[in-house]
Amino acid sequence: MEIALVGIGKIALDQHVPAIAASADWELAATVSRHGTVEGVEAFDDFDAMLAARPDIRVVSLCLPPVPRFAYAAKALRAGRHVMLEKPPGATLSECHTLASLASDHRVSLYATWHSREAGKVAAAKAWLADRTIRRFRVTWKEDVRRWHPGQDWIWEPGGIGVFDPGINALSIVTAILPDPVHLTSATLEFPANRQTPIAAALRFFHPHGAEMEAVFDWRQTGDQTWTIEAVTDAGTLVLTDGGATLSIDGMAPPDGDDAPLAGEYPRLYAKMAQLVAGGGIDMDLSPMRHVADAFTIGRRITVAPFDW
């Protein structure tokens, strides 16, 4: 299938373009960007122009920041195109629900992707936790914003969600692997004095079976980057590290399985999108985004030192 990629920035060039190129399902037929292009691929700098010029392209993948994404997605859906959304799928829950309704009305597929759910050991962690009793659960997601978002000021503006941009990756794994749904009970959000979104957050959750559950996100980490989820259960301790790529049980790696036979998070996302288009499906799981919205609703705000690049 031919696909158009909209928003040719770092994430598109690092992940989307290679995943599409390696896929037997997809051909990158057009790009839309004010500045970026992909060699050998027809380039547009206007989305409406692409939709008009290429009615043969039935699928659009949106790699734009969350705030402008709704308008592009709505146009594509109304034009009868299937749409794939980078995470988070929108700036608000309400606009995501609107997009789901539009996709249903126009009988096209819509996919809210959560790439961290496709990390190599997430499925194995979910299967192991399925019949265990969780006693304590802790998420530690600490990274260097200068390394991963160099000069990208949009992440500090309303709708950019700040440290929740990586934090929502952790929440996407948490909501995938936990056997029971949880909800936020408290949050502390640290906002740089000169920014509109948080640089750090500490969250606590209600677990239906009484497990102690917390998450810590921080964008000020230098040196080694930390993306770890630990679950202490009645049958041992599970630890996911490297953002879900590595799994241990009581300090030992379990036997390798075929939980992730297709290599790479983004290749698996595009394989799932192909399945959705073939079957006419919609996948708009918004549970990770709900936790972020709740954090902004009930979180206690603390002002910390200004942040500058």
Residue pairs with C-beta under 8 A, 6 or more apart in sequence:
1 25
1 26
1 27
1 58
1 59
1 274
1 277
2 26
2 27
2 29
2 30
2 56
2 57
2 58
2 59
3 20
3 26
3 27
3 28
3 29
3 57
3 59
3 60
3 61
4 28
4 29
4 30
4 31
4 32
4 50
4 54
4 57
4 59
4 60
4 61
5 12
5 16
5 17
5 20
5 28
5 30
5 31
5 32
5 38
5 61
5 63
6 31
6 32
6 33
6 47
6 50
6 60
6 61
6 62
6 63
6 64
6 72
7 32
7 33
7 36
7 62
7 63
7 64
7 65
7 86
8 31
8 32
8 33
8 35
8 36
8 37
8 38
8 63
9 33
9 36
9 63
11 63
11 86
12 36
12 63
13 36
13 38
15 115
15 265
15 266
16 61
16 63
16 266
17 28
17 38
18 266
19 264
19 266
19 267
19 269
19 270
20 26
20 27
20 28
20 61
20 270
21 28
22 267
23 267
23 270
23 271
23 274
25 270
25 271
25 274
26 59
26 270
26 274
28 38
28 41
29 41
29 42
29 54
29 56
29 57
30 41
30 42
30 43
30 44
30 50
30 54
30 57
31 37
31 38
31 41
31 42
31 43
31 44
32 43
32 44
32 45
32 46
32 47
32 50
33 43
33 45
34 45
37 43
42 54
44 50
44 53
47 72
47 75
48 75
50 57
51 75
51 76
51 79
51 81
57 81
58 80
58 81
58 82
58 277
59 81
59 82
59 83
59 84
59 273
59 277
60 72
60 76
60 81
60 82
60 83
60 84
61 83
61 84
61 86
61 273
62 69
62 72
62 73
62 76
62 83
62 84
62 85
62 86
63 86
64 72
64 86
65 154
65 155
65 159
65 160
66 88
66 89
66 90
66 91
66 159
66 160
66 161
67 91
67 154
67 157
67 158
67 159
67 160
69 85
69 86
69 89
69 90
69 91
70 90
70 91
70 95
70 98
70 99
73 83
73 85
73 90
73 99
73 110
74 98
74 99
74 102
76 83
77 83
77 99
77 102
77 103
77 106
77 108
77 110
78 102
78 106
80 106
80 108
81 108
82 108
82 109
82 110
82 273
82 276
82 277
83 99
83 103
83 108
83 109
83 110
83 111
84 111
84 113
84 269
84 270
84 273
85 99
85 110
85 111
85 112
85 113
86 113
87 112
87 113
87 114
87 115
87 168
87 169
87 172
87 288
88 161
88 165
88 168
88 288
88 289
88 292
89 96
89 99
89 112
89 113
89 284
89 286
89 289
90 96
90 99
90 289
91 159
92 293
93 286
93 289
93 290
93 293
96 112
96 284
96 286
96 289
97 286
99 110
99 284
100 110
100 282
100 284
102 110
103 109
103 110
103 282
103 284
104 282
107 280
108 280
109 273
109 276
109 277
109 279
109 280
109 281
109 282
110 282
110 283
110 284
111 269
111 272
111 273
111 276
111 282
111 283
111 284
112 283
112 284
112 285
112 286
113 269
113 272
113 273
114 169
114 172
114 176
114 285
114 288
115 169
115 265
115 266
115 269
116 122
116 169
116 170
116 172
116 173
116 243
116 244
116 265
117 172
117 173
117 176
117 244
118 260
118 264
118 265
118 266
118 268
118 269
119 173
119 242
119 243
119 244
119 245
119 260
119 265
120 244
120 245
120 246
120 259
120 260
121 240
121 244
121 245
121 246
121 247
121 259
121 260
122 173
122 176
122 177
122 240
122 244
122 260
123 259
123 260
124 247
124 254
124 257
124 259
125 173
125 177
125 229
125 231
125 238
125 240
125 244
125 247
126 176
126 177
127 259
128 238
128 249
128 254
129 177
129 178
129 179
129 231
129 233
129 238
130 179
131 179
132 179
132 231
132 233
132 234
132 235
133 209
133 233
133 234
133 235
134 178
134 179
134 207
134 209
134 211
134 213
134 231
134 232
134 233
135 211
135 212
135 232
135 233
135 234
136 211
136 212
136 213
136 230
136 231
136 232
137 174
137 178
137 205
137 207
137 211
137 212
137 213
137 214
137 229
137 230
137 231
137 232
138 213
138 214
138 215
138 216
138 229
138 230
139 170
139 171
139 174
139 214
139 215
139 216
139 217
139 228
139 229
139 230
140 215
140 216
140 226
140 227
140 228
140 229
140 230
141 166
141 167
141 169
141 170
141 215
141 216
141 217
141 218
141 226
141 227
141 228
142 216
142 217
142 218
142 219
142 220
142 221
142 225
142 226
142 227
143 166
143 218
143 219
143 221
143 225
143 226
143 227
144 219
144 220
144 221
144 222
144 225
145 155
145 163
145 199
145 219
145 220
145 307
146 309
147 225
148 166
149 155
149 165
150 309
151 309
154 160
155 161
155 162
155 165
155 197
156 162
156 192
156 195
156 196
156 197
156 307
157 196
157 197
158 196
158 197
160 196
160 197
161 168
161 197
161 292
162 191
162 195
162 196
162 197
162 198
162 199
162 219
163 197
163 198
163 199
163 200
163 201
163 217
163 218
163 219
164 197
164 198
164 201
164 217
164 292
164 295
166 217
166 219
166 227
167 201
167 215
167 217
167 292
168 288
168 289
168 291
168 292
169 227
169 243
170 215
170 217
170 227
170 229
171 215
171 287
171 288
171 291
171 292
172 288
173 229
173 240
173 243
173 244
174 182
174 215
174 229
174 288
175 181
175 285
175 287
175 288
175 291
177 229
177 240
180 207
180 208
180 209
181 208
181 287
182 205
182 206
182 207
182 208
182 213
183 205
183 206
183 291
183 294
184 203
184 204
184 205
184 206
184 291
184 294
184 295
184 298
185 204
185 205
185 206
186 203
186 204
186 298
186 299
186 300
187 201
187 202
187 203
187 204
187 294
187 295
187 298
187 299
187 300
188 201
188 202
188 299
188 300
188 302
189 198
189 200
189 201
189 295
189 296
189 299
189 300
189 301
189 302
190 198
190 199
190 200
190 201
190 302
190 303
190 304
191 197
191 198
191 199
191 301
191 302
191 303
191 304
192 199
192 303
192 304
192 305
192 306
192 307
193 303
193 304
193 305
193 306
194 306
194 307
194 308
195 306
195 307
199 218
199 219
199 220
199 304
199 307
200 216
200 217
200 218
200 219
200 220
200 304
201 215
201 216
201 217
201 218
201 295
201 299
202 214
202 215
202 216
202 217
203 214
203 215
203 216
203 217
203 291
203 295
204 213
204 214
205 213
205 214
205 215
206 213
207 213
227 241
227 242
227 243
227 244
228 239
228 240
228 241
229 239
229 240
229 244
230 237
230 238
230 239
230 240
231 237
231 238
231 239
236 249
236 250
237 249
237 250
237 251
238 247
238 248
238 249
239 247
239 248
239 249
239 251
240 246
240 247
241 247
241 248
246 253
247 253
247 254
248 254
260 268
262 268
262 271
272 283
275 281
276 282
276 283
